[in-house]
């Protein structure tokens, strides 16, 4: 498995992974009409835009196995003055879940943030219905900080939690 920064030519593969993840894990939170219809094209267009016109604080990593993108983590450094940097996406292909891919992506994000912004916290939003992801975030030290209703890409709303981490300058890792 190889971890590398995403490049513009990865947009379609990342869009496919992102759409598949939403289709598998976001049923009941997003509309079926969206998940069964335009989600794939929507995610491909979004990743084409993100990777062709990245914001200055964007950092996206992919995990690759045998030339196939199997994981994604997209980070926006210093996105919020209170909560710090935002992990906007963390997705792993279903057949690679529980193989450490997500944990390694999160560890690489933590290391990057520790090097570039020591002591600055980071956070993400997770759908309350995504219990598997919540268990994962709690297992790697995430703390539930806030809960609210957020508007989804398809215009529906879902109850979500903000999970956050504080970077320890002593170089602690998730595996400790």
HELIX and SHEET records of a PDB file:
HELIX    1   1 UNK A    8  UNK A   10  5                                   3    
HELIX    2   2 UNK A   11  UNK A   25  1                                  15    
HELIX    3   3 UNK A   32  UNK A   36  1                                   5    
HELIX    4   4 UNK A   39  UNK A   52  1                                  14    
HELIX    5   5 UNK A   94  UNK A   96  5                                   3    
HELIX    6   6 UNK A  101  UNK A  116  1                                  16    
HELIX    7   7 UNK A  131  UNK A  139  1                                   9    
SHEET    1   A 7 UNK A   2  UNK A   5  0                                        
SHEET    2   A 7 UNK A  58  UNK A  65 -1                                        
SHEET    3   A 7 UNK A  68  UNK A  80 -1                                        
SHEET    4   A 7 UNK A  84  UNK A  92 -1                                        
SHEET    5   A 7 UNK A 122  UNK A 127  1                                        
SHEET    6   A 7 UNK A 157  UNK A 165 -1                                        
SHEET    7   A 7 UNK A 143  UNK A 151 -1                                        
END                                                                             
